[in-house]
Amino acid sequence: MTNNVASENRNVAIVGPYLSGKTALLESLLFATGTITRKGTAKEGNRIGDSVAEARDRNMSVEINAAYTEYGGINFTFLDCPGSVEFAQETYNALMGAGLAIVVCEPEPLRILTLSPLFKFLDDWEIPHIVFINKMDRAFSDEEGCTLNFLELLNALKTVSSRPIVPQEYPIAKGSELIGFIDLVTEQAYNYHPGAASDPVPMPEELKDLEHAARQEMLEQLSNFDDHLLEELLEEIEPPTEEIVKDLKMELGADLIVPVFFGAAELEYGVRSLLDALVREAPEPSLTAERRGLKGTSDIPIAQVLKTFYTPQGGKLSLVRVWQGELTEGIVLNGIRAAGMYRLLGQQTQGVQVAKTGEIVALARMEGIKTGDTLTAQPDRLKAPLPKAQVLPPVLAFAIAPENRKDEVKLSAALTKMIEEDPSLTWEQNTDTHQVILWGQGEIHLKVTLDRLRRKYNLPIVTSPPQIPYKETIRSNTNSHGRYKHQSGGHGQFGDVYLDITPLPRGEGFNFSETIVGGAVPKQYIPGVEMGVREYLQQGPLGFPVVDVSVTLTNGSYHSVDSSEQAFKQAARLAMQTGMAKCNPTLLEPIVTVEVCAPNDFTSQLFQLITTRRGQILGYEPVADWKGWDQVSAYLPQAEMQDLIVELRSLTMGVGYFNWKFDHLQEVPEQLAQRVLATVADDSNGGGNSKSKN
Ligand SMILES: Nc1nc2c(ncn2[C@@H]2O[C@H](COP(=O)(O)OP(=O)(O)OP(=O)(O)O)[C@@H](O)[C@H]2O)c(=O)[nH]1
């Protein structure tokens, strides 16, 4: 049995809304632990978490950054996750391996709603989490602001958390300045010092009552899960500090409470007390393992891939969390030998011989292994793979093509690698429009992908809006005659057919039949007729693939020498050409079903969003097990979906999302059809070309 020191490893994901200060917090944590001796800044883009060029270009995180450090006798791996909703997949993948999450938010009660999807994910997967309210240096606008703001903030947090919110600290402000905090466990007050540890100071007289009330609330929350503490509170016995700490640790580890800390990451306010709390209270890795069904009694190595990186040199690194047992250098997992094992500090790597339960390390060259995969040294003894985060449905698309046509094969190889890195990215070659469509989570997500194609794979890309895969059909029937007669040198070509062309109900596709009597068209030529019809239907009179049409070969004639399958194919095409134009051709557009979800304050705006886009509301209902959220179902023309996510996010503070799938084809309203046809004609004449280079 391996003698691992699992209890001394902790891994912590730093998550939270866009620009709340997660990378700043990581930088300060690393500085406070002595791992870095000089802090970088957001402005200069030289922080550990700012490592990739695409992140620096945009002053935002676009992927997970791992950083290993030691503090208080514990090995910590922090995972700095992106905050933008467009990179949420990265965050969710990282959280699947995290023993604890620090939710970093800003002290703005009105923006707390943006935490809602994250809290839902943490609650659903029972991932213990604490809140760090950052940027408190600018939270107090006046003398009274202190108390009011903090309580208001806590109340706002309660609206998005299904677990009780338990503050562990209370702020001390002087005028508009945050100067310190009171530790509610020990009732010790501290003054902050930028870039250094806080000083113990006497508790300010004027805060004693407020502090007492806040502490009492904390104890009452803890006592909901501890009868002994409840008895002490009822009998007005002061509980010992060790008992409070023990409860905080147990209840956090069991995901029963959400402790709240605060500070200002850039000034290092609150950072050391946060680290101390992590040392005291962060749950052992075995607890999260148990929650995923691993009892921790076996030493068979099991790990899970939280992120896949392809380095600029083309090497592959799989960032894994060790769930059970330990990984040793050169270990074979899922039949593949790890070519190296490293701890990460942003872009820096440090080789290690052993990684124990709870550690997060990068394995080199695990070919064929994808993000989310469960790895084990004994695949036959693995009962079930560990659950993966759900892959987010694609919501925005660009049509893409390499600037250089000869790079098409290179493009598909590069995209395959990028999807391994980021499963929320997909691509397809549309069979109707022949465009390569790149699907992702939003404009920045797609643009970052294009930047990477250019930078990392030397693949400059041209983009254009994806074409809508329109189709066409007919509204009336006809009987059409086609005769193909051609004399060239030797023997000629002769085919002659009569076709009945009839519309079919929507969704029926295509049907070919024949009612030939007396061999007017000999049997061996009939497949040629069908072939000619099918070929014609690939592009009907309006220029689009034709659907929902029935064609019957009713009559014809042949020539004993000159007829051939090929000649009948041509005759059928001619009959279709003249016949279809007389059948009232009409344009069809794809209609998708969408399920749009958002907090119910926005439901009426969702209705409007859908109806102004020619959508048809099918109904709405509360989202199952998500209090305060509604789901609106509707039919929506695919042509109206292109920037739906952009508008939805701007309406809903970025939290709204939707799922969609193709449902049926529907006639395009006359006036709109004219516009679509005019645009297509313009495009094919070389006008209206909206391609752009990336
Ligand atoms: N006033 C103040 N500003 C801060 C503090 N911490 C971070 N900031 C600023 O907030 C902005 C965002 O900080 P980041 O650390 O890049 O935020 P982030 O959460 O990592 O960003 P994403 O990962 O892209 O979501 C930067 O301009 C920081 O300078 C703080 O404690 N106080």
The ligand as an SDF file (V2000), in Angstrom:
LIG
                    3D

 32 34  0  0  0  0  0  0  0  0999 V2000
   -9.2890   48.4290   -7.1930 N   0  0  0  0  0  0  0  0  0  0  0  0
   -8.8970   47.1820   -7.3660 C   0  0  0  0  0  0  0  0  0  0  0  0
   -8.7470   46.6940   -8.6050 N   0  0  0  0  0  0  0  0  0  0  0  0
   -8.3640   45.4180   -8.7420 C   0  0  0  0  0  0  0  0  0  0  0  0
   -8.1200   44.5820   -7.6380 C   0  0  0  0  0  0  0  0  0  0  0  0
   -7.7970   43.3570   -8.0990 N   0  0  0  0  0  0  0  0  0  0  0  0
   -7.8300   43.4170   -9.4500 C   0  0  0  0  0  0  0  0  0  0  0  0
   -8.1610   44.6610   -9.8400 N   0  0  0  0  0  0  0  0  0  0  0  0
   -8.2820   45.1550  -11.2250 C   0  0  0  0  0  0  0  0  0  0  0  0
   -9.3460   44.4610  -11.8570 O   0  0  0  0  0  0  0  0  0  0  0  0
   -9.0530   44.2140  -13.2350 C   0  0  0  0  0  0  0  0  0  0  0  0
   -9.1930   42.7440  -13.5230 C   0  0  0  0  0  0  0  0  0  0  0  0
   -8.2470   42.0200  -12.7820 O   0  0  0  0  0  0  0  0  0  0  0  0
   -7.8130   40.5500  -13.2010 P   0  0  0  0  0  0  0  0  0  0  0  0
   -6.9940   39.9950  -12.1000 O   0  0  0  0  0  0  0  0  0  0  0  0
   -7.2000   40.5570  -14.5480 O   0  0  0  0  0  0  0  0  0  0  0  0
   -9.2500   39.8870  -13.2710 O   0  0  0  0  0  0  0  0  0  0  0  0
   -9.6280   38.3740  -13.6390 P   0  0  0  0  0  0  0  0  0  0  0  0
  -10.7740   38.0250  -12.7770 O   0  0  0  0  0  0  0  0  0  0  0  0
   -8.4370   37.4860  -13.5480 O   0  0  0  0  0  0  0  0  0  0  0  0
  -10.0640   38.5220  -15.1450 O   0  0  0  0  0  0  0  0  0  0  0  0
  -10.6330   37.3390  -16.1080 P   0  0  0  0  0  0  0  0  0  0  0  0
   -9.9260   36.0890  -15.7260 O   0  0  0  0  0  0  0  0  0  0  0  0
  -10.3630   37.7760  -17.4910 O   0  0  0  0  0  0  0  0  0  0  0  0
  -12.0950   37.2510  -15.8100 O   0  0  0  0  0  0  0  0  0  0  0  0
   -7.6240   44.7200  -13.4540 C   0  0  0  0  0  0  0  0  0  0  0  0
   -7.6890   45.9780  -14.0340 O   0  0  0  0  0  0  0  0  0  0  0  0
   -7.0530   44.8040  -12.0660 C   0  0  0  0  0  0  0  0  0  0  0  0
   -6.0840   45.8300  -11.9670 O   0  0  0  0  0  0  0  0  0  0  0  0
   -8.2590   45.1400   -6.3350 C   0  0  0  0  0  0  0  0  0  0  0  0
   -8.0460   44.5010   -5.3170 O   0  0  0  0  0  0  0  0  0  0  0  0
   -8.6590   46.4270   -6.2660 N   0  0  0  0  0  0  0  0  0  0  0  0
  1  2  1  0
  2  3  2  0
  2 32  1  0
  3  4  1  0
  4  5  2  0
  4  8  1  0
  5  6  1  0
  5 30  1  0
  6  7  2  0
  7  8  1  0
  8  9  1  0
  9 10  1  0
  9 28  1  0
 10 11  1  0
 11 12  1  0
 11 26  1  0
 12 13  1  0
 13 14  1  0
 14 15  2  0
 14 16  1  0
 14 17  1  0
 17 18  1  0
 18 19  2  0
 18 20  1  0
 18 21  1  0
 21 22  1  0
 22 23  2  0
 22 24  1  0
 22 25  1  0
 26 27  1  0
 26 28  1  0
 28 29  1  0
 30 31  2  0
 30 32  1  0
M  END
$$$$
